[in-house]
Amino acid sequence: MGKIKVTKVKSAIKRTQRQKRTLEALGLKRIGQVVEHENTPNILGMVAKVEHLVSVQEA
């Protein structure tokens, strides 16, 4: 398993509660914040649900 870097690029204001909780679960609070996660199906599914709010890079 590789690693991915997830960066929050847009605000969660006026987003659904589910999307806000997904961002929290990923560890993202502020715009521009970067977190690193394992490249697992669970994490990729979470990223897919908020792909319009984040950017993803291979680490």
N, C-alpha and C positions, 0 to 999 in steps of 0.2 A: 504494500500500500504506500502510495506517495502522500505528499502533503499539498494542500492548497492554501492560498492566502485569499481571504475574503475581506473586501473593503466596502464600508458603507459610503455610498455616494449621493444618496437622496434622503430627504427627511421622511419620517414615518407619520407626520401630521396628516390627518384626514385619511389614514389607512385603516383597514379593519383591525379589530383587536387580535385576530389570529395572526396577521402579518406582524404586528408589533411584538407579540409574544415569540414569534419565530426569530425575529431579530435579537431579542433578549436571550433566547436559548443559544443563539450563535455567539453571544458575547459582545454584540455590537450596540453601543450606546450613542456615540457621537459620530457626526459626519466626518469622514476622513480616517476613522479608526480602522486599524487593520488587525485581524486575528488569523491565526494559523490553525488549521484542523487537519486531521487525517482524511484521506480521500476515501470515505466509506459511503455506502448507499444511503445511510441515514442522513449524513451531512449533505450529500448531493441532493437529496430530496428536499431538505430544508432550504437549500440555496435556490432550488428551482422554484419554490413558492414565492420567493422574494427577489427574483432575478432582476426585476425592474428597479430595485433599490440598492443593489450591490454590484460590485465587479469582482471577478474571480480570476486568479492567476495560479499557475502551477508553481510550487515552491521547490 
